[in-house]
Amino acid sequence: MSGGPPPARAVRSIAFRAGGFAFGERSVPDEVAIAVSVNGTTHAVMMATPRDVEELGLGLALAERIVEHPHEIERMEVAETEAGIDCRLWLNEARSGIYTARRRMMTGPVGCGLCGVESLELAAPPLPSVAGVGLVLGPAEIAAAFEAMYREQALSRLTRAVHAAGFFSPERGLVVVREDVGRHNALDKVVGFLARERIEPASGLVLVTSRVSVELIQKTAVMGAGMLAAVSAPTALGVETAEAVGLTLVAVVRGEEFEILTHPHRVAGAVEAGRERPDGVR
């Protein structure tokens, strides 16, 4: 779903298998420093996969609430430098004032989740509720969404060293998949794609191939999606946050098997199954 050859390169390797050594090659993903600059000042620097950089910049701006809407970005350009890649955003006048005031509260932010956040308040920002999102998916649709995403993970198959995030709509099927060495970056790219294409996040399921830390819950809530599904388990704070904002969290997806940890009413049949349990666990 992302054009061009995979951003990877071959390196020499010596493998030990079946009791012996063999010389060969392994494909490894490209990783470069990518800066997101706002109005000429660096906001974040992250190590990321050098593809879909504009989507990364837009998604980061939305997920971190630098902007509320894409139209508040007057201009965007991507420039390659000797040190890496700079994704440069220029905000409109109204949003620039808000951003300047916010910058006074921050020092040294980076794009690896919560690193560089100066205060505990910024680490746990107020989040919008997604309790009103009315999407309902069946177990077969969740399984089909991940199966479709796996088919699109070309860089992962090649390198076994990247994360993926995606978005599945019951009407459109798998809408987008983005891969990156950073799980936050992959999700930000999906956020950017949906915003650019004007696709409503509440209309579908967000998919990730990583563990579910609280930052991924926060990003999903800010984008307005009501469901997040992951192949790995969440953290305790991730579960608490998903419960608080009304997000349906599905984890440990393995083929047609998974676990629902919060707000099961968006998975068809789950609530009814819970009512039949003698211990009343929902």
ROVEXRO-820042 format. One record per atom (N, C-alpha, C): z, x, y; residue in one letter. Coordinates in steps of 0.1 Angstrom, whole numbers, padded with zeros to 4 digits, always signed. Last residue first. Layout:
! residues N
ZXYA...
END
This chain:
! residues 282
+0327-0176-0094R+0314-0180-0089R+0304-0168-0088R+0350-0185-0119V+0344-0174-0111V+0330-0178-0107V+0362-0203-0135G+0358-0207-0122G+0353-0196-0113G+0368-0201-0161D+0377-0193-0152D+0373-0196-0137D+0348-0215-0175P+0362-0220-0175P+0371-0213-0165P+0317-0221-0160R+0326-0211-0165R+0340-0216-0164R+0300-0238-0147E+0303-0241-0161E+0313-0231-0167E+0296-0228-0122R+0305-0240-0123R+0308-0243-0138R+0278-0207-0127G+0292-0204-0123G+0301-0216-0125G+0255-0221-0131A+0261-0214-0142A+0275-0210-0139A+0251-0231-0105E+0253-0241-0116E+0259-0234-0128E+0245-0207-0092V+0257-0215-0088V+0261-0225-0100V+0221-0199-0104A+0233-0191-0105A+0246-0199-0102A+0198-0214-0101G+0206-0215-0114G+0219-0208-0114G+0182-0192-0080A+0181-0205-0086A+0189-0204-0099A+0199-0177-0055V+0192-0174-0068V+0193-0186-0076V+0213-0185-0033R+0199-0182-0031R+0192-0178-0044R+0240-0187-0041H+0232-0199-0039H+0217-0197-0037H+0256-0165-0042P+0246-0167-0053P+0237-0179-0051P+0271-0146-0023H+0263-0157-0020H+0252-0160-0030H+0272-0115-0041T+0276-0123-0030T+0266-0134-0028T+0263-0104-0065L+0276-0100-0060L+0281-0109-0048L+0246-0106-0094I+0247-0112-0081I+0261-0110-0076I+0228-0083-0114E+0241-0089-0110E+0240-0094-0096E+0202-0085-0139F+0207-0081-0126F+0221-0087-0125F+0172-0083-0159E+0186-0084-0158E+0191-0079-0144E+0146-0078-0163E+0149-0092-0160E+0164-0094-0159E+0148-0046-0151G+0139-0055-0157G+0143-0069-0153G+0177-0044-0136R+0171-0037-0147R+0161-0046-0155R+0195-0040-0108V+0183-0047-0113V+0177-0038-0124V+0219-0037-0094V+0218-0032-0108V+0206-0040-0115V+0223-0067-0073A+0223-0052-0076A+0221-0050-0091A+0220-0087-0045V+0217-0086-0060V+0216-0071-0063V+0235-0106-0021L+0233-0092-0026L+0231-0092-0041L+0229-0126+0005T+0229-0126-0009T+0225-0112-0014T+0249-0127+0034L+0237-0121+0027L+0239-0122+0012L+0269-0134+0052G+0261-0145+0045G+0249-0140+0038G+0285-0116+0063V+0273-0120+0071V+0265-0131+0064V+0305-0111+0044A+0309-0116+0057A+0297-0121+0065A+0291-0102+0021E+0299-0115+0021E+0301-0120+0035E+0282-0078+0032A+0273-0088+0027A+0279-0101+0027A+0307-0065+0035T+0299-0068+0047T+0288-0078+0043T+0316-0063+0009E+0324-0070+0019E+0316-0074+0031E+0296-0046-0002V+0298-0060-0007V+0306-0068+0003V+0300-0023+0013G+0287-0030+0013G+0288-0044+0008G+0325-0016+0006L+0323-0020+0020L+0310-0027+0021L+0320-0008-0021A+0329-0019-0018A+0327-0025-0004A+0284-0002-0026T+0298+0003-0023T+0307-0010-0020T+0263-0013-0053P+0267-0012-0039P+0281-0005-0038P+0241+0002-0078A+0252-0006-0074A+0256-0004-0059A+0204-0001-0079S+0217+0006-0081S+0229-0003-0076S+0183-0015-0072V+0183-0011-0086V+0197-0005-0090V+0187-0045-0052A+0187-0030-0054A+0188-0027-0069A+0180-0069-0027A+0182-0066-0041A+0180-0051-0043A+0190-0092-0003L+0187-0078-0006L+0190-0076-0021L+0183-0120+0018M+0185-0115+0004M+0181-0100+0004M+0178-0128+0043G+0189-0134+0037G+0192-0128+0023G+0170-0109+0073A+0167-0113+0059A+0180-0118+0053A+0173-0098+0099G+0173-0113+0097G+0170-0118+0083G+0178-0073+0107M+0164-0077+0106M+0163-0092+0104M+0205-0072+0104V+0199-0071+0118V+0185-0076+0117V+0208-0072+0076A+0213-0083+0085A+0207-0084+0098A+0196-0048+0069T+0191-0060+0064T+0195-0072+0072T+0214-0030+0082K+0199-0030+0086K+0193-0043+0082K+0238-0035+0068Q+0237-0037+0083Q+0222-0039+0087Q+0231-0027+0042I+0235-0041+0045I+0233-0044+0060I+0227+0000+0047L+0215-0008+0043L+0218-0023+0045L+0253+0008+0054E+0242+0009+0064E+0230+0000+0060E+0268+0006+0031V+0269-0005+0041V+0258-0004+0051V+0246+0012+0002S+0257+0015+0012S+0257+0005+0023S+0235+0007-0027V+0236-0001-0015V+0248+0003-0007V+0212+0031-0042R+0225+0024-0041R+0226+0017-0028R+0177+0023-0042S+0188+0032-0041S+0201+0024-0043S+0154+0009-0039T+0156+0016-0052T+0168+0025-0052T+0152-0024-0026V+0155-0010-0024V+0157-0004-0038V+0138-0053-0010L+0140-0045-0022L+0143-0030-0019L+0143-0085+0004V+0142-0070+0007V+0146-0063-0006V+0125-0114+0002L+0135-0106-0004L+0132-0091+0000L+0116-0138+0028G+0115-0131+0016G+0127-0122+0012G+0118-0149+0053S+0109-0156+0044S+0109-0149+0030S+0132-0135+0071A+0139-0146+0064A+0131-0152+0054A+0113-0118+0084P+0121-0113+0073P+0129-0124+0065P+0081-0129+0092E+0095-0132+0094E+0103-0127+0082E+0058-0107+0105I+0062-0114+0093I+0077-0116+0094I+0043-0092+0124R+0049-0105+0127R+0052-0113+0115R+0035-0066+0119E+0026-0077+0114E+0032-0091+0117E+0056-0053+0131R+0043-0051+0136R+0033-0062+0132R+0078-0061+0115A+0077-0065+0130A+0063-0063+0135A+0071-0051+0090L+0072-0065+0092L+0071-0069+0107L+0071-0023+0097F+0059-0030+0092F+0060-0045+0094F+0098-0019+0104G+0087-0016+0113G+0074-0024+0109G+0110-0024+0079V+0114-0032+0091V+0103-0031+0101V+0099-0004+0064V+0096-0017+0061V+0099-0027+0072V+0110+0018+0077K+0095+0017+0077K+0091+0003+0073K+0137+0014+0071D+0133+0013+0085D+0117+0012+0086D+0136+0020+0043L+0139+0006+0048L+0135+0004+0062L+0131+0047+0044A+0122+0038+0037A+0124+0024+0042A+0153+0057+0058N+0140+0058+0064N+0130+0048+0057N+0174+0053+0040H+0174+0046+0053H+0160+0046+0059H+0166+0070+0019R+0166+0056+0017R+0166+0048+0030R+0144+0097+0023G+0156+0091+0028G+0156+0076+0025G+0119+0103+0014V+0130+0110+0009V+0143+0105+0013V+0101+0072+0009D+0106+0083+0018D+0117+0090+0010D+0078+0045+0009E+0085+0055+0002E+0089+0066+0012E+0073+0010+0010R+0073+0022+0017R+0082+0032+0010R+0054-0019+0005V+0063-0009-0001V+0061+0003+0007V+0048-0054+0011V+0048-0040+0016V+0057-0032+0007V+0046-0078-0003V+0040-0077+0010V+0038-0062+0014V+0043-0094-0033L+0047-0082-0027L+0039-0079-0014L+0038-0129-0025G+0040-0118-0034G+0046-0106-0028G+0036-0150-0007R+0025-0139-0006R+0027-0128-0017R+0056-0168-0013E+0043-0173-0010E+0032-0162-0011E+0079-0152-0017P+0074-0161-0028P+0060-0167-0026P+0076-0118-0008S+0076-0132-0004S+0072-0141-0015S+0093-0088-0005F+0086-0097-0014F+0087-0111-0009F+0093-0055+0005F+0095-0068+0009F+0087-0077+0000F+0110-0023-0001G+0098-0032-0001G+0103-0046+0004G+0115+0012-0005A+0119-0001+0000A+0107-0010+0000A+0124+0041-0024A+0114+0031-0020A+0121+0019-0015A+0129+0077-0025H+0134+0063-0025H+0122+0054-0021H+0119+0105-0044V+0119+0097-0032V+0125+0083-0035V+0113+0120-0067A+0123+0126-0057A+0123+0118-0044A+0093+0120-0085R+0106+0116-0090R+0117+0121-0080R+0065+0126-0080T+0076+0136-0077T+0089+0133-0083T+0048+0105-0089L+0043+0119-0088L+0055+0129-0087L+0063+0082-0087R+0058+0086-0100R+0054+0101-0100R+0067+0083-0059S+0078+0084-0068S+0074+0088-0082S+0041+0079-0050L+0048+0092-0046L+0060+0094-0056L+0036+0053-0059A+0028+0064-0063A+0035+0078-0061A+0047+0026-0064Q+0054+0038-0060Q+0047+0050-0065Q+0035+0002-0072E+0031+0008-0059E+0037+0021-0055E+0049-0006-0094R+0034-0002-0096R+0029+0005-0083R+0073-0012-0084Y+0072+0000-0092Y+0058+0004-0093Y+0067-0037-0072M+0070-0026-0064M+0069-0012-0071M+0063-0053-0094A+0052-0051-0085A+0055-0039-0077A+0089-0053-0105E+0078-0048-0113E+0066-0045-0104E+0103-0065-0084F+0106-0051-0087F+0094-0045-0095F+0092-0091-0085A+0091-0083-0073A+0093-0069-0075A+0098-0100-0111A+0084-0097-0108A+0083-0089-0095A+0126-0103-0108A+0121-0093-0117A+0106-0089-0114A+0126-0124-0089I+0132-0111-0086I+0127-0100-0095I+0113-0144-0104E+0106-0138-0092E+0113-0125-0088E+0131-0149-0124A+0118-0143-0128A+0111-0138-0116A+0152-0160-0110P+0154-0147-0117P+0140-0141-0120P+0140-0175-0080G+0144-0176-0093G+0145-0162-0099G+0152-0179-0046L+0143-0173-0056L+0148-0175-0070L+0153-0195-0015V+0158-0195-0029V+0148-0189-0038V+0162-0194+0020L+0153-0189+0009L+0161-0191-0005L+0174-0201+0044G+0174-0211+0032G+0166-0206+0020G+0198-0187+0064V+0185-0185+0058V+0185-0193+0045V+0224-0190+0075G+0214-0201+0076G+0201-0199+0069G+0236-0165+0073A+0241-0176+0064A+0231-0188+0064A+0234-0143+0086V+0221-0147+0080V+0225-0159+0071V+0248-0133+0117S+0249-0140+0105S+0236-0144+0099S+0247-0100+0131P+0243-0114+0131P+0245-0120+0118P+0276-0079+0136L+0263-0082+0130L+0259-0097+0131L+0292-0054+0155P+0290-0068+0151P+0276-0071+0146P+0294-0021+0138P+0290-0030+0149P+0290-0044+0145P+0309+0003+0128A+0310-0011+0123A+0306-0021+0134A+0304+0025+0143A+0302+0026+0129A+0302+0012+0122A+0313+0018+0168L+0299+0019+0166L+0295+0020+0152L+0341+0019+0164E+0335+0007+0168E+0319+0007+0165E+0346+0046+0159L+0347+0037+0148L+0340+0023+0151L+0322+0067+0177S+0334+0059+0176S+0334+0050+0164S+0298+0082+0174E+0310+0088+0181E+0323+0080+0179E+0277+0091+0149V+0282+0080+0156V+0296+0084+0161V+0269+0112+0132G+0267+0113+0146G+0272+0102+0155G+0259+0091+0105C+0262+0104+0110C+0260+0105+0125C+0252+0067+0093L+0262+0067+0104L+0265+0080+0109L+0220+0073+0086G+0230+0063+0084G+0240+0062+0096G+0206+0095+0096C+0210+0095+0082C+0221+0085+0080C+0194+0102+0121G+0189+0091+0113G+0194+0091+0099G+0219+0108+0146V+0208+0113+0137V+0205+0101+0128V+0233+0114+0179P+0230+0105+0167P+0219+0111+0159P+0248+0129+0200G+0242+0135+0188G+0239+0126+0177G+0269+0104+0212T+0266+0118+0213T+0260+0122+0199T+0273+0074+0233M+0269+0081+0221M+0267+0096+0223M+0276+0061+0256M+0287+0059+0246M+0284+0067+0233M+0254+0064+0270R+0266+0070+0276R+0278+0070+0266R+0235+0048+0258R+0235+0063+0255R+0248+0070+0260R+0239+0023+0270R+0244+0026+0256R+0245+0041+0253R+0227+0027+0294A+0241+0024+0294A+0247+0027+0280A+0200+0030+0285T+0207+0041+0292T+0222+0039+0292T+0195+0005+0274Y+0195+0017+0265Y+0203+0029+0272Y+0194-0011+0296I+0204-0014+0285I+0206-0001+0277I+0173+0000+0310G+0186+0000+0316G+0197-0002+0306G+0152-0004+0292S+0156+0010+0295S+0170+0010+0301S+0148-0031+0293R+0154-0025+0281R+0159-0011+0284R+0136-0034+0318A+0148-0041+0315A+0155-0035+0303A+0112-0017+0316E+0123-0014+0326E+0136-0021+0322E+0104-0009+0282N+0101-0015+0295N+0114-0014+0304N+0103+0025+0267L+0108+0011+0268L+0104+0005+0282L+0085+0045+0247W+0088+0042+0261W+0092+0028+0262W+0088+0068+0220L+0089+0054+0225L+0092+0054+0240L+0074+0091+0199R+0079+0089+0212R+0077+0074+0216R+0081+0111+0173C+0077+0097+0175C+0083+0092+0188C+0072+0142+0164D+0080+0135+0174D+0073+0121+0176D+0076+0165+0138I+0068+0153+0143I+0077+0146+0153I+0080+0200+0139G+0080+0188+0131G+0071+0177+0138G+0077+0224+0153A+0090+0221+0146A+0090+0208+0138A+0052+0223+0164E+0055+0234+0154E+0068+0231+0146E+0043+0188+0163T+0047+0200+0170T+0050+0211+0159T+0025+0158+0168E+0029+0169+0159E+0032+0181+0167E+0034+0127+0180A+0029+0140+0183A+0034+0150+0173A+0027+0094+0185V+0032+0103+0175V+0026+0117+0178V+0037+0069+0208E+0028+0079+0204E+0035+0088+0194E+0039+0038+0225M+0044+0046+0214M+0033+0056+0211M+0051+0016+0251R+0041+0026+0246R+0047+0034+0235R+0069-0004+0255E+0057-0004+0263E+0046+0005+0257E+0089-0023+0237I+0084-0010+0237I+0070-0010+0244I+0094-0050+0237E+0101-0042+0247E+0098-0027+0247E+0080-0060+0217H+0073-0060+0230H+0081-0053+0240H+0097-0060+0194P+0087-0049+0196P+0081-0049+0210P+0131-0067+0204H+0118-0072+0200H+0108-0061+0202H+0154-0053+0210E+0155-0065+0202E+0142-0071+0197E+0159-0018+0207V+0152-0029+0212V+0155-0041+0204V+0180-0005+0195I+0175+0001+0207I+0167-0010+0215I+0190-0014+0171R+0191-0023+0183R+0189-0015+0196R+0185-0002+0148E+0196+0003+0156E+0198-0004+0169E+0163-0017+0140A+0175-0017+0131A+0187-0012+0139A+0144-0011+0160L+0149-0025+0158L+0162-0025+0150L+0141+0017+0158A+0144+0011+0171A+0150-0003+0169A+0133+0019+0131L+0146+0025+0135L+0151+0018+0149L+0108+0006+0132G+0119+0001+0124G+0133+0006+0128G+0094+0023+0150L+0096+0009+0153L+0108+0004+0146L+0095+0047+0134G+0100+0047+0148G+0103+0033+0152G+0083+0039+0110L+0096+0044+0110L+0102+0043+0124L+0057+0032+0119E+0066+0021+0114E+0081+0026+0113E+0049+0057+0127E+0050+0047+0137E+0059+0036+0132E+0048+0070+0102V+0058+0075+0112V+0059+0064+0123V+0036+0070+0077D+0040+0057+0083D+0050+0060+0094D+0048+0101+0066R+0038+0091+0065R+0044+0078+0071R+0065+0125+0059P+0055+0124+0070P+0044+0114+0068P+0098+0117+0051T+0084+0119+0045T+0074+0116+0056T+0124+0135+0068A+0117+0123+0063A+0104+0127+0058A+0153+0141+0085M+0144+0147+0075M+0137+0135+0068M+0157+0132+0119M+0159+0130+0105M+0149+0138+0097M+0171+0126+0150V+0162+0136+0142V+0166+0134+0128V+0171+0104+0178A+0175+0107+0164A+0166+0118+0158A+0165+0106+0205H+0175+0097+0201H+0181+0101+0187H+0155+0127+0231T+0156+0125+0216T+0168+0116+0213T+0138+0113+0258T+0150+0119+0253T+0152+0116+0238T+0116+0098+0267G+0116+0113+0269G+0128+0120+0264G+0122+0072+0259N+0120+0075+0273N+0122+0090+0276N+0132+0084+0229V+0132+0072+0237V+0132+0076+0252V+0121+0098+0198S+0125+0100+0212S+0123+0087+0220S+0128+0108+0167V+0125+0095+0174V+0130+0097+0189V+0115+0134+0148A+0124+0130+0159A+0119+0116+0164A+0115+0147+0116I+0109+0137+0125I+0119+0133+0135I+0110+0175+0096A+0118+0169+0107A+0110+0159+0115A+0097+0167+0063V+0096+0174+0076V+0107+0167+0086V+0087+0170+0031E+0098+0166+0039E+0098+0174+0052E+0066+0160+0004D+0068+0167+0017D+0080+0162+0024D+0078+0161-0030P+0074+0154-0018P+0075+0163-0006P+0062+0180-0056V+0074+0177-0049V+0070+0170-0035V+0051+0185-0089S+0048+0179-0076S+0061+0175-0069S+0051+0214-0108R+0058+0202-0105R+0054+0197-0091R+0036+0234-0133E+0037+0230-0119E+0045+0217-0119E+0044+0259-0157G+0036+0249-0152G+0038+0246-0137G+0054+0275-0187F+0051+0276-0173F+0042+0265-0169F+0082+0269-0208A+0068+0267-0206A+0065+0268-0191A+0105+0279-0234F+0101+0279-0220F+0086+0277-0219F+0121+0259-0260G+0113+0270-0255G+0109+0268-0240G+0133+0236-0271G+0138+0249-0275G+0130+0261-0269G+0121+0214-0258A+0119+0216-0272A+0123+0231-0277A+0119+0231-0227R+0118+0219-0235R+0116+0223-0249R+0122+0242-0196F+0128+0245-0209F+0128+0232-0217F+0097+0252-0172A+0105+0242-0179A+0110+0247-0193A+0092+0266-0143I+0094+0270-0157I+0103+0260-0163I+0068+0259-0117S+0080+0257-0124S+0080+0263-0138S+0053+0259-0084R+0054+0265-0098R+0068+0262-0104R+0044+0229-0068V+0051+0241-0068V+0052+0246-0083V+0022+0208-0049A+0026+0214-0062A+0033+0227-0060A+0032+0182-0026R+0025+0195-0029R+0030+0200-0042R+0026+0151-0008A+0033+0159-0018A+0025+0172-0020A+0019+0123+0002P+0023+0134+0009P+0032+0143+0000P-0010+0110-0016P+0005+0111-0015P+0009+0124-0007P-0039+0103+0004P-0032+0109-0007P-0017+0110-0005P-0043+0070+0020G-0044+0084+0019G-0037+0090+0007G-0022+0041+0029G-0034+0048+0026G-0033+0063+0025G+0000+0021+0011S-0001+0030+0023S-0012+0040+0020S+0000+0008-0012M+0000+0000+0000M+0000+0008+0013M
END
